[in-house]
Amino acid sequence: MGRLSATAVKTAKEPGRYGDGDGLYLVISSKGGKSWVCRIQKNGRRRDIGLGSAKTVSLVLARQRAGKARMQVEAGLDPIAERRKEAGIPTFREAALKVYAENEATWKNRKHRG
């Protein structure tokens, strides 16, 4: 790990993926936007996890976030679901049950409640 340097991240302008090692990539879009992506594979399934914009996330922080994501995957957790939990974003099921509970009293027809 550690093939990229802070200077290389700053000066890179050519669109593409630049690997740092251990699945961490600096991705530069065709319009010049830079972002960090961590590629993880578990049980034959590959997943790219966004770690933030290179403007706001330094190379050191991107490496830390990638390490944390890899540890979560090894522990059997989904890093994206864990991030949503930390942010307080409910799952679809939780949101649907909440909406149902809030509106159940307003439905007069038994079919609508069902």
NORPE-V997479 format. One line per field, one symbol per residue. psi: psi as a letter, one per 30 degrees, with the letter a starting at -180 (. if undefined). A space follows every 50 residues. Layout:
psi->???
//
This chain:
psi->lhflleeeeefkfkkakjkflhgkkkkklfgfkklkkkkkkkhgkkkkkk flkfefjleeeeeeeeeeeeeeeffgljeeeeeeeefgklleeeeeeeee eefeffjekeeee.
//
